[in-house]
């Protein structure tokens, strides 16, 4: 697996090996990785904003 394909590594943990191999065979792991990575990035940004709001309330 290529360096930087965090989304695919996460996907590989939750799907059957046979499905993962089929996705790899059809060369669509990079596309899947970009979608997963984008969603992870959005979630990180959402959590940062949420934590900042909570911190502001505590001050």
Biopython code that builds the backbone (N, CA, C, O; Angstrom):
import numpy as np
from Bio.PDB.StructureBuilder import StructureBuilder

atoms = [
    (1, "UNK", "N", (0.846, -1.181, 0.000)),
    (1, "UNK", "CA", (0.000, 0.000, 0.000)),
    (1, "UNK", "C", (0.892, 1.244, 0.000)),
    (1, "UNK", "O", (1.935, 1.273, 0.652)),
    (2, "UNK", "N", (0.470, 2.254, -0.730)),
    (2, "UNK", "CA", (1.261, 3.462, -0.837)),
    (2, "UNK", "C", (1.245, 4.249, 0.465)),
    (2, "UNK", "O", (0.293, 4.198, 1.244)),
    (3, "UNK", "N", (2.339, 4.982, 0.670)),
    (3, "UNK", "CA", (2.405, 5.861, 1.823)),
    (3, "UNK", "C", (1.353, 6.954, 1.656)),
    (3, "UNK", "O", (1.157, 7.463, 0.553)),
    (4, "UNK", "N", (0.693, 7.307, 2.719)),
    (4, "UNK", "CA", (-0.283, 8.381, 2.669)),
    (4, "UNK", "C", (-1.701, 7.952, 2.348)),
    (4, "UNK", "O", (-2.583, 8.799, 2.205)),
    (5, "UNK", "N", (-1.936, 6.672, 2.234)),
    (5, "UNK", "CA", (-3.297, 6.216, 1.926)),
    (5, "UNK", "C", (-3.998, 5.790, 3.213)),
    (5, "UNK", "O", (-4.413, 4.641, 3.365)),
    (6, "UNK", "N", (-4.119, 6.733, 4.120)),
    (6, "UNK", "CA", (-4.699, 6.469, 5.431)),
    (6, "UNK", "C", (-6.135, 5.968, 5.329)),
    (6, "UNK", "O", (-6.532, 5.059, 6.059)),
    (7, "UNK", "N", (-6.909, 6.555, 4.432)),
    (7, "UNK", "CA", (-8.295, 6.137, 4.272)),
    (7, "UNK", "C", (-8.398, 4.673, 3.875)),
    (7, "UNK", "O", (-9.256, 3.945, 4.375)),
    (8, "UNK", "N", (-7.519, 4.243, 2.974)),
    (8, "UNK", "CA", (-7.536, 2.850, 2.527)),
    (8, "UNK", "C", (-7.101, 1.926, 3.666)),
    (8, "UNK", "O", (-7.652, 0.836, 3.822)),
    (9, "UNK", "N", (-6.134, 2.346, 4.448)),
    (9, "UNK", "CA", (-5.720, 1.519, 5.595)),
    (9, "UNK", "C", (-6.886, 1.324, 6.560)),
    (9, "UNK", "O", (-7.087, 0.229, 7.086)),
    (10, "UNK", "N", (-7.642, 2.377, 6.787)),
    (10, "UNK", "CA", (-8.811, 2.268, 7.665)),
    (10, "UNK", "C", (-9.872, 1.361, 7.053)),
    (10, "UNK", "O", (-10.488, 0.554, 7.749)),
    (11, "UNK", "N", (-10.076, 1.499, 5.756)),
    (11, "UNK", "CA", (-11.050, 0.666, 5.061)),
    (11, "UNK", "C", (-10.651, -0.802, 5.141)),
    (11, "UNK", "O", (-11.497, -1.671, 5.354)),
    (12, "UNK", "N", (-9.381, -1.069, 4.971)),
    (12, "UNK", "CA", (-8.879, -2.437, 4.986)),
    (12, "UNK", "C", (-9.162, -3.115, 6.327)),
    (12, "UNK", "O", (-9.291, -4.338, 6.394)),
    (13, "UNK", "N", (-9.256, -2.330, 7.380)),
    (13, "UNK", "CA", (-9.534, -2.880, 8.715)),
    (13, "UNK", "C", (-10.982, -3.328, 8.885)),
    (13, "UNK", "O", (-11.275, -4.134, 9.768)),
    (14, "UNK", "N", (-11.882, -2.825, 8.065)),
    (14, "UNK", "CA", (-13.306, -3.080, 8.307)),
    (14, "UNK", "C", (-14.025, -3.856, 7.211)),
    (14, "UNK", "O", (-15.205, -4.175, 7.357)),
    (15, "UNK", "N", (-13.337, -4.165, 6.120)),
    (15, "UNK", "CA", (-13.992, -4.941, 5.061)),
    (15, "UNK", "C", (-13.283, -6.280, 4.893)),
    (15, "UNK", "O", (-12.121, -6.417, 5.273)),
    (16, "UNK", "N", (-13.963, -7.252, 4.335)),
    (16, "UNK", "CA", (-13.333, -8.559, 4.113)),
    (16, "UNK", "C", (-12.134, -8.455, 3.165)),
    (16, "UNK", "O", (-12.117, -7.637, 2.245)),
    (17, "UNK", "N", (-11.147, -9.293, 3.412)),
    (17, "UNK", "CA", (-9.937, -9.302, 2.591)),
    (17, "UNK", "C", (-10.254, -9.498, 1.116)),
    (17, "UNK", "O", (-9.640, -8.863, 0.259)),
    (18, "UNK", "N", (-11.212, -10.376, 0.812)),
    (18, "UNK", "CA", (-11.548, -10.648, -0.593)),
    (18, "UNK", "C", (-12.073, -9.386, -1.292)),
    (18, "UNK", "O", (-11.742, -9.137, -2.451)),
    (19, "UNK", "N", (-12.886, -8.598, -0.594)),
    (19, "UNK", "CA", (-13.396, -7.358, -1.174)),
    (19, "UNK", "C", (-12.263, -6.358, -1.370)),
    (19, "UNK", "O", (-12.189, -5.686, -2.399)),
    (20, "UNK", "N", (-11.395, -6.266, -0.392)),
    (20, "UNK", "CA", (-10.260, -5.355, -0.506)),
    (20, "UNK", "C", (-9.401, -5.713, -1.719)),
    (20, "UNK", "O", (-8.996, -4.833, -2.479)),
    (21, "UNK", "N", (-9.127, -6.991, -1.895)),
    (21, "UNK", "CA", (-8.314, -7.438, -3.029)),
    (21, "UNK", "C", (-9.008, -7.138, -4.355)),
    (21, "UNK", "O", (-8.350, -6.779, -5.331)),
    (22, "UNK", "N", (-10.310, -7.282, -4.395)),
    (22, "UNK", "CA", (-11.063, -6.979, -5.613)),
    (22, "UNK", "C", (-10.991, -5.487, -5.933)),
    (22, "UNK", "O", (-10.817, -5.106, -7.090)),
    (23, "UNK", "N", (-11.125, -4.655, -4.923)),
    (23, "UNK", "CA", (-11.004, -3.206, -5.132)),
    (23, "UNK", "C", (-9.609, -2.846, -5.629)),
    (23, "UNK", "O", (-9.450, -1.995, -6.505)),
    (24, "UNK", "N", (-8.609, -3.498, -5.065)),
    (24, "UNK", "CA", (-7.234, -3.251, -5.490)),
    (24, "UNK", "C", (-7.046, -3.687, -6.947)),
    (24, "UNK", "O", (-6.399, -2.995, -7.733)),
    (25, "UNK", "N", (-7.610, -4.821, -7.288)),
    (25, "UNK", "CA", (-7.478, -5.348, -8.636)),
    (25, "UNK", "C", (-8.089, -4.395, -9.671)),
    (25, "UNK", "O", (-7.576, -4.274, -10.784)),
    (26, "UNK", "N", (-9.160, -3.736, -9.312)),
    (26, "UNK", "CA", (-9.822, -2.812, -10.229)),
    (26, "UNK", "C", (-9.248, -1.394, -10.156)),
    (26, "UNK", "O", (-9.773, -0.476, -10.787)),
    (27, "UNK", "N", (-8.195, -1.222, -9.404)),
    (27, "UNK", "CA", (-7.488, 0.070, -9.314)),
    (27, "UNK", "C", (-8.379, 1.232, -8.890)),
    (27, "UNK", "O", (-8.279, 2.330, -9.437)),
    (28, "UNK", "N", (-9.240, 0.989, -7.925)),
    (28, "UNK", "CA", (-10.079, 2.097, -7.461)),
    (28, "UNK", "C", (-9.779, 2.486, -6.017)),
    (28, "UNK", "O", (-10.494, 3.293, -5.423)),
    (29, "UNK", "N", (-8.727, 1.912, -5.462)),
    (29, "UNK", "CA", (-8.394, 2.261, -4.081)),
    (29, "UNK", "C", (-8.015, 3.735, -3.928)),
    (29, "UNK", "O", (-8.343, 4.347, -2.911)),
    (30, "UNK", "N", (-7.341, 4.308, -4.904)),
    (30, "UNK", "CA", (-6.965, 5.721, -4.808)),
    (30, "UNK", "C", (-8.190, 6.620, -4.775)),
    (30, "UNK", "O", (-8.223, 7.600, -4.032)),
    (31, "UNK", "N", (-9.196, 6.292, -5.574)),
    (31, "UNK", "CA", (-10.426, 7.084, -5.575)),
    (31, "UNK", "C", (-11.129, 6.958, -4.230)),
    (31, "UNK", "O", (-11.590, 7.947, -3.662)),
    (32, "UNK", "N", (-11.203, 5.745, -3.737)),
    (32, "UNK", "CA", (-11.825, 5.514, -2.435)),
    (32, "UNK", "C", (-11.061, 6.261, -1.357)),
    (32, "UNK", "O", (-11.660, 6.888, -0.483)),
    (33, "UNK", "N", (-9.733, 6.195, -1.419)),
    (33, "UNK", "CA", (-8.909, 6.869, -0.421)),
    (33, "UNK", "C", (-9.170, 8.369, -0.415)),
    (33, "UNK", "O", (-9.257, 8.974, 0.653)),
    (34, "UNK", "N", (-9.294, 8.973, -1.583)),
    (34, "UNK", "CA", (-9.512, 10.422, -1.617)),
    (34, "UNK", "C", (-10.847, 10.795, -0.977)),
    (34, "UNK", "O", (-10.942, 11.817, -0.298)),
    (35, "UNK", "N", (-11.867, 9.983, -1.183)),
    (35, "UNK", "CA", (-13.177, 10.247, -0.575)),
    (35, "UNK", "C", (-13.101, 10.083, 0.947)),
    (35, "UNK", "O", (-13.587, 10.931, 1.695)),
    (36, "UNK", "N", (-12.490, 8.992, 1.392)),
    (36, "UNK", "CA", (-12.373, 8.751, 2.830)),
    (36, "UNK", "C", (-11.538, 9.850, 3.488)),
    (36, "UNK", "O", (-11.901, 10.357, 4.550)),
    (37, "UNK", "N", (-10.431, 10.213, 2.863)),
    (37, "UNK", "CA", (-9.564, 11.251, 3.415)),
    (37, "UNK", "C", (-10.301, 12.581, 3.514)),
    (37, "UNK", "O", (-10.163, 13.297, 4.506)),
    (38, "UNK", "N", (-11.078, 12.912, 2.498)),
    (38, "UNK", "CA", (-11.860, 14.150, 2.534)),
    (38, "UNK", "C", (-12.855, 14.135, 3.692)),
    (38, "UNK", "O", (-13.006, 15.131, 4.398)),
    (39, "UNK", "N", (-13.529, 13.008, 3.883)),
    (39, "UNK", "CA", (-14.496, 12.898, 4.980)),
    (39, "UNK", "C", (-13.810, 12.976, 6.340)),
    (39, "UNK", "O", (-14.326, 13.604, 7.265)),
    (40, "UNK", "N", (-12.645, 12.335, 6.460)),
    (40, "UNK", "CA", (-11.886, 12.411, 7.710)),
    (40, "UNK", "C", (-11.480, 13.855, 7.996)),
    (40, "UNK", "O", (-11.576, 14.309, 9.136)),
    (41, "UNK", "N", (-11.032, 14.573, 6.981)),
    (41, "UNK", "CA", (-10.618, 15.964, 7.134)),
    (41, "UNK", "C", (-11.800, 16.822, 7.604)),
    (41, "UNK", "O", (-11.653, 17.662, 8.492)),
    (42, "UNK", "N", (-12.954, 16.604, 7.004)),
    (42, "UNK", "CA", (-14.147, 17.353, 7.414)),
    (42, "UNK", "C", (-14.486, 17.076, 8.879)),
    (42, "UNK", "O", (-14.839, 17.990, 9.624)),
    (43, "UNK", "N", (-14.377, 15.825, 9.282)),
    (43, "UNK", "CA", (-14.679, 15.457, 10.662)),
    (43, "UNK", "C", (-13.686, 16.100, 11.629)),
    (43, "UNK", "O", (-14.073, 16.575, 12.697)),
    (44, "UNK", "N", (-12.428, 16.115, 11.261)),
    (44, "UNK", "CA", (-11.405, 16.754, 12.100)),
    (44, "UNK", "C", (-11.718, 18.241, 12.264)),
    (44, "UNK", "O", (-11.655, 18.773, 13.372)),
    (45, "UNK", "N", (-12.052, 18.904, 11.165)),
    (45, "UNK", "CA", (-12.381, 20.328, 11.231)),
    (45, "UNK", "C", (-13.622, 20.571, 12.083)),
    (45, "UNK", "O", (-13.662, 21.529, 12.856)),
    (46, "UNK", "N", (-14.624, 19.725, 11.952)),
    (46, "UNK", "CA", (-15.847, 19.863, 12.743)),
    (46, "UNK", "C", (-15.536, 19.725, 14.231)),
    (46, "UNK", "O", (-16.036, 20.496, 15.051)),
    (47, "UNK", "N", (-14.705, 18.737, 14.574)),
    (47, "UNK", "CA", (-14.356, 18.528, 15.977)),
    (47, "UNK", "C", (-13.526, 19.672, 16.535)),
    (47, "UNK", "O", (-13.688, 20.045, 17.697)),
    (48, "UNK", "N", (-12.646, 20.229, 15.727)),
    (48, "UNK", "CA", (-11.861, 21.384, 16.180)),
    (48, "UNK", "C", (-12.781, 22.546, 16.526)),
    (48, "UNK", "O", (-12.626, 23.183, 17.568)),
    (49, "UNK", "N", (-13.746, 22.820, 15.641)),
    (49, "UNK", "CA", (-14.693, 23.910, 15.883)),
    (49, "UNK", "C", (-15.509, 23.647, 17.139)),
    (49, "UNK", "O", (-15.732, 24.549, 17.947)),
    (50, "UNK", "N", (-15.951, 22.406, 17.296)),
    (50, "UNK", "CA", (-16.738, 22.037, 18.466)),
    (50, "UNK", "C", (-15.929, 22.213, 19.750)),
    (50, "UNK", "O", (-16.433, 22.746, 20.739)),
    (51, "UNK", "N", (-14.686, 21.768, 19.730)),
    (51, "UNK", "CA", (-13.826, 21.911, 20.906)),
    (51, "UNK", "C", (-13.536, 23.373, 21.215)),
    (51, "UNK", "O", (-13.466, 23.758, 22.383)),
    (52, "UNK", "N", (-13.367, 24.189, 20.183)),
    (52, "UNK", "CA", (-13.134, 25.611, 20.394)),
    (52, "UNK", "C", (-14.357, 26.270, 21.028)),
    (52, "UNK", "O", (-14.219, 27.102, 21.926)),
    (53, "UNK", "N", (-15.556, 25.900, 20.562)),
    (53, "UNK", "CA", (-16.784, 26.435, 21.172)),
    (53, "UNK", "C", (-16.877, 26.049, 22.644)),
    (53, "UNK", "O", (-17.221, 26.879, 23.485)),
    (54, "UNK", "N", (-16.574, 24.801, 22.954)),
    (54, "UNK", "CA", (-16.629, 24.337, 24.339)),
    (54, "UNK", "C", (-15.623, 25.095, 25.200)),
    (54, "UNK", "O", (-15.914, 25.471, 26.335)),
    (55, "UNK", "N", (-14.435, 25.311, 24.639)),
    (55, "UNK", "CA", (-13.409, 26.029, 25.398)),
    (55, "UNK", "C", (-13.844, 27.459, 25.664)),
    (55, "UNK", "O", (-13.597, 27.990, 26.747)),
    (56, "UNK", "N", (-14.494, 28.092, 24.683)),
    (56, "UNK", "CA", (-14.971, 29.464, 24.861)),
    (56, "UNK", "C", (-16.042, 29.541, 25.954)),
    (56, "UNK", "O", (-16.116, 30.519, 26.698)),
    (57, "UNK", "N", (-16.859, 28.504, 26.036)),
    (57, "UNK", "CA", (-17.899, 28.494, 27.070)),
    (57, "UNK", "C", (-17.307, 28.351, 28.460)),
    (57, "UNK", "O", (-17.866, 28.857, 29.434)),
    (58, "UNK", "N", (-16.175, 27.662, 28.555)),
    (58, "UNK", "CA", (-15.540, 27.449, 29.861)),
    (58, "UNK", "C", (-14.784, 28.675, 30.351)),
    (58, "UNK", "O", (-14.521, 28.801, 31.547)),
    (59, "UNK", "N", (-14.435, 29.573, 29.448)),
    (59, "UNK", "CA", (-13.636, 30.746, 29.822)),
    (59, "UNK", "C", (-14.468, 31.823, 30.435)),
    (59, "UNK", "O", (-13.944, 32.875, 30.803)),
]
sb = StructureBuilder()
sb.init_structure("model")
sb.init_model(0)
sb.init_chain("A")
sb.init_seg("    ")
for serial, (resi, resn, name, xyz) in enumerate(atoms, 1):
    if name == "N":
        sb.init_residue(resn, " ", resi, " ")
    sb.init_atom(name, np.array(xyz, "f"), 0.0, 1.0, " ", f" {name:<3s}", serial, name[0])
structure = sb.get_structure()
